[in-house]
Amino acid sequence: MKHIALLLCMMASAIGQQPPAYPIPIEKTYPAQLTFKVTTDNGEPVPNVEIGASTFLRWQPGESFGQDIHQQFSATTDVDGVAVVRAESKRGDFGYRVKDTPGFYRDNGNSYNFKEVREGRWQPANLVINIVLKPVIKPVPLYARKVGDGRPVKIPTLNKPVGFDLMIGDWVTPHGKGNTSDLTFTLTESVAYIEGTKPFDYVLTVTFSNEGDGIQSVLAAPHKDSELRLPRQAPENGYEPKLEKQMALFAEGEAMKYDIREDQNYFFRVRTVLDEKGQIKSALYGKIMGNVRFGVNRSVRFTYYLNPESLDRNMEFDRTRNLFDHLSSLESVSEP
């Protein structure tokens, strides 16, 4: 509607006429009810937290194509962790989030779009939305670092394994200052990438140094729901000895194969020592937030956290006590 109106103004100006006045389009509003149930990740209700919500109110003409104006609402949870928002909405689109609450991790918020109007109101008539608000329990100091964010970090060798020391935050000697190969990266080039030509084929393999070391996948999308994206505890079992990812383009016109997904994260176990019965005597646990990314130029990028206390699986990071000091802004970690 507003695009048509702007087009009419442009046409009128082109032929020397006064642009016609046009009304702001009016859309019918319908009532909606959203019932929020806020609990901890243990299922306990969270009272006295404020929930903010907003929905489209009207379009305001202005520069370029103008702007959407939203109407704001708020409600506070009762002793059962329940808060109700009643509103009128034109489009049925609502954004919402729990406002920052002391003692809890920030809620990143979410949205809901009603699809149907029936009996003069948005359906369902009473939409129930469950929100998990995670309390801060026991944050601990960890080694936490972004590798390859902003400043490129390259795998030093091609078609040969090279170790990365998680406590030092560098490749092992002679390629860096590291001493222990916690993660071993091997970038294999089957078909070399040449700029402007195709095809190419690269495989990144991550392996480990000790029996009992390993990695396992955990899916959780970034910037959705709680800022504490992953469970507080690394799993005790279920670690695999290898992670493999491929980046390849096999033929002109085909889609590139790249084993990356935005909700991918990992837990890992390193420096494992087994006793004479094959039981874990000591080990260090950690997590990788987001994916392990790599490029045809041998670049690698990942964000990791490592708990230096043996057999301590706590992954709740105290952001005020990073065991790495003097990190640049590009290397610093902000997520718990």
Secondary structure, 3 states (H helix, E strand, C coil): CHHHHHHHHHHHHHCCCCCCCCCCCCCCCEEEEEEEEEECCCCCECCCCEEEEEEEEEEECCCCCCEEEEEEEEEECCCCCEEEEEEEECCCEEEEEECCCCCECCECCEEEECCEEECCEEECCCEEEEEECCECCCCEEEEEEEECCCCCEECCCCCCCEEEECCCCEEECCCCCECCCCEEEEEEEEECCCCCCCCEEEEEEEECCCCCCEEEEEECCCCCCECCCCCCECCCCCCECCEEEEEEECCCCCCCEECCCCCEEEEEEEEEEECCCCCEEEEEEEEEEEEEEECCCCEEEEEEEECCCCCCCECCEEEEEECCCCCCCCCCCCCC
